[in-house]
Amino acid sequence: MKEILKPIIRPIFFGFLFYLFILLGYNADFISNDSIRTWTAIIAGILFMYLIVYAAINKKESFVINAIGFYITHILFSIGMPIFLIINQVFFTDHNKSEPKSLIERDKIEFVSSPIDCNKIKYGTFLNGIDTIIRYSENNKDYELVKVVGFEDKLNRIKWLDSCSYVRVINKGSVTKHIRLGNIKDGEHQMYEKPAIAHKMSEENIKTLTELKN
């Protein structure tokens, strides 16, 4: 019995590593978010490739034996991974902890929007450092002119959703950005900006603007 199983153990081992790397490939963020895990995966991958080449040169198992070993590993992964994920979800996942859905929520920023105060800064010229943002209305349409030092001026067509929120739109009405105004105090306000479609939190930002009085 041992003589029968012994040739299959090596293919099962390589099959396990093969499916493990496929699993890590589908969850690349788990590796890339930590340098130790990244280097561990790289070194393990190099050793894995070396073992495969070494086995192919020095071990002469038949193709059928290798195929059986990989097939057994496939069955074990198909059965074992769902069970592992269920156990992890039930016993090791903190169900009371939810992932932050925005930059404001993640950084625990208090962002207060008052319709009365927002109406006062709905239009005007505002400074963001050395850059300028101008919101104005013309021919019953609203616009936002963004002047960034060193770059070409950018004119955005905007549509107000309420007193404190508006979106930037392009041709045919496609929405590109969602803007929310708030924390208005002493001639300053903050502008929370995020893409209108699914996006990474790193694409969101909060700018502090100072109103430029005439």
C-alpha positions, 0 to 999 in steps of 0.5 A: 500500500505504501509503495502505491501511495508514495509516488502520488504524495509528491504530486499531491504536495505540488498540487497543494502549492499550485492551488495555494498560489492560485488562491493568493493570486485571487487575493493579491491585496492580502499580500501587497498590503504587507512587506513581510507577506510580499517577500514570503510569497516571492521566496516561496514562489521561487522555491516552488518553481525550483522544486518543480524543475528539480522533480521534473529532471530527477523524478520519473513519475508517469503523467498519470500519477502526476495527474492523479495527484493534482486531481486529488489536491483539487478535490481536497481544495474544493471541499476544504476551502468552503469549510475553512471560509465558513469556519473563519466567517463564523468563529474568527470574523468580528461581525461588530466591526464594519469597514469604513465606507468613506474617508470621513468615516475612516478618519473620524472627521466631523463634517457638518453641513448646514443649508443656511450656511451653504447658501452663503458660499454656493457661488464665489471665488475660493482659494485652496492654497495657491489654487483657485476655485470659482463657482458661478451661474451663467444662463441658468447653468452652474459652473465650477472653474478650477485654476491650478498653478502650473496646469491648464484651467479646467471648467466643470459643468455642475449640478446642485443636488441640494444646498450643500452638494453638487456633482460635476457632469460632462457631455450627455450628463455623465457624472464624474465627481460628487462634491459636498460642502461643510464645516463652514466657519469664519470665511472658510469651508471644507470641500469633500470630493469623491468619484461618482463611481466605485472607487478606492478611498485614496481617490477621495480628498478633503480641501479647505477653501478660503473665500476671497472677498471682492 
